[in-house]
Amino acid sequence: MQMILKAPMMLRKVSCIATLLVLIPVVSAVVTLRPVSTIYLPYSYNGEEGLYGIDRAAVEQTGYDSTNRIAYSAGDNYIHITDWSNMTTPTILERIAVDTTCNDIETCGDFVGFVLQGESTTDNGTLHVYSLYDKASGNWTQLHEISLGSKPDMLHFSHDCRTIVVANEGEAAQNADQTEFINREGSISIIRLSVDGSTFNSTLLNFTQFNDRSDEYVARGVRYPYHGELDGANDTFAQNLEPEYITYNYDDTKAFVGLQENNAIAIVDLLADEIEDIYPLGEKSWLNLDLDASDKDGGIMFRRNNISSFYQPDGIKYFEVDGVGYIITANEGDSFDFELGTEKWAEDQRGKKFKAGDFAETFDNELIAKLDDDDILGRLAFSEVDGLDSSGKFEKLYFFGARGFSIFRASDITLVYDSGDEVERMIAKFYPDIFNTNTKSDDPAIESPADLFDKRSDNLGPECESVEIGELDGRRIIFVGVDRTSAILVYSLESGEVVPTFESVYRAGGRNDTFQSLLDNRNLGDLDPEDLKFIPASASVTGVPMLMVTSTVSGTISLYEVYDESSPTDGVTTEPPTTTDNNATILISSPVVFCLILLFAFLLI
């Protein structure tokens, strides 16, 4: 009888310990983030009073001048110049009104550059080059205004600050009267500055040279979805290509330009000033990976299905290992969606919209049944233009984005690493209450981040959007900004390695209060971390490496110390981040402490 009575008690003990094992990950030496400060930027002003809001485009990107400790931030209505001399209490020095949307801003040496769209998104934009802001006099002097292609989306300085490459997205849109559909070609501008910045020359590169070879590139995997369906025009391959993100190799001889919707990267030869080639990124199979593809399945439900997706990165970053170049990509995903008057064209549709007659005879019947089930694949957005055979039947199904990050060899854009399903599983493990949540609330006054749990599973999932690389005590550190969860994933690369090791995940801000209350209490966190800037220890105010995070939906710039839990306190954090609803990194840094917790729990039961 005694043995029978002990069994339930033992089971309860085992259950409690198992729960602790899930909730408290063991980490013996962890690189993570320590919050320093956050500044909220106004999206507009009423006289001198700043107006703050959620998803009001107050800030998109930030350039940081570490010498003078000044940040320049781009938004739809203003460029804000902020002072970070006192890193715990950053202040706004100046606001400069802009007539059109400022999509990017960067600093390099003695220069600040920013790009403005044209009056409409399809018009040509401009690059503005300024000298550094003079804090003493309050002067900010423009050096040049340079014409660009349509919708400049990003600019990037070379390491010597004398070359600026701009990605002109050429995004399609209807005119203001909704009577004409305009699809400008994507292009790349190369601007060369003189040593003192007083003169420049500008070169505009387009992709028309690839039009005659479009069939070849499509066969290789470069996406060409839109052919003029709205107005009957014959939209070319070059009109479909949309350059967005830029990174350089170390000697500035190559620029790598992401073509997100096209699932490709273009390589620009900066010695010859020409587009060398376009490389497809390939496809990702989910046959042996976990995926939550539905917002109607009642929660976190991982399943495996014989479907594939496109990588379609937003942020990309170049680095080298033992002299070999690599590009890390944050695989957000995206698709084309256009309007002309009352007519609409989109390249995606939900799984449930497919009909039995849409598929080739060889298509898996079991998969067709799953497409009709909202709990499995019925809600997931698939491509309508990819995976077709010669008769227009679907042989394969593709969805958008790879829900993680990848590493490609730079020389030929060959995949060498992919995070698989780890990002989604890590969010499910550490932040299950905001798994695949949405940052953009329909009613911020009543909805909280936790209320929008699982809402993005049928779209792009967590949406890895931004990526940055830094160094801590000789180790290479990778930071990945996760859009919808509004978290930062931290990975490390050991010397000579290209396979990252997970370190920690950090999310600032509350989760259970309404968005509006979180804004009022300045506890939104980093909603949509669009831009990450690593500040090395040598350039940091305190001598500690830092990460600056610019977030578009919260309208914030946050500063974090990057530190290793194992040093110098031998695995014990002297000032641990809070683990309340304000949240921070979830970790237990000492295995000894962890074991004591388990033992204590066992004895108490």
Secondary structure as UniProt FT lines:
FT   HELIX           2..23
FT   STRAND          31..40
FT   STRAND          44..46
FT   TURN            47..48
FT   STRAND          49..51
FT   STRAND          61..65
FT   TURN            66..69
FT   STRAND          70..74
FT   STRAND          78..83
FT   TURN            87..88
FT   STRAND          91..97
FT   STRAND          102..108
FT   TURN            109..110
FT   STRAND          111..116
FT   TURN            121..122
FT   STRAND          124..131
FT   TURN            135..138
FT   STRAND          142..150
FT   STRAND          152..157
FT   TURN            159..160
FT   STRAND          163..168
FT   STRAND          173..174
FT   TURN            176..177
FT   STRAND          181..182
FT   STRAND          187..193
FT   TURN            195..196
FT   STRAND          200..206
FT   HELIX           208..213
FT   HELIX           214..220
FT   TURN            229..231
FT   HELIX           237..240
FT   STRAND          243..248
FT   TURN            250..251
FT   STRAND          254..259
FT   TURN            260..263
FT   STRAND          264..269
FT   TURN            270..273
FT   STRAND          274..280
FT   STRAND          283..285
FT   TURN            287..288
FT   STRAND          308..310
FT   STRAND          316..321
FT   TURN            322..323
FT   STRAND          324..331
FT   STRAND          337..340
FT   TURN            341..342
FT   STRAND          343..346
FT   STRAND          348..350
FT   HELIX           351..353
FT   HELIX           356..358
FT   TURN            361..362
FT   HELIX           365..371
FT   TURN            374..377
FT   STRAND          381..383
FT   TURN            390..391
FT   STRAND          398..400
FT   STRAND          404..409
FT   TURN            410..413
FT   STRAND          414..418
FT   TURN            420..421
FT   HELIX           422..430
FT   HELIX           432..434
FT   TURN            435..436
FT   TURN            444..446
FT   HELIX           450..452
FT   TURN            453..462
FT   STRAND          464..472
FT   TURN            473..474
FT   STRAND          475..482
FT   TURN            483..486
FT   STRAND          487..493
FT   TURN            495..496
FT   STRAND          501..506
FT   HELIX           515..520
FT   TURN            521..522
FT   STRAND          529..535
FT   HELIX           537..539
FT   STRAND          546..551
FT   TURN            552..555
FT   STRAND          556..564
FT   TURN            565..571
FT   TURN            581..582
FT   HELIX           591..604
//
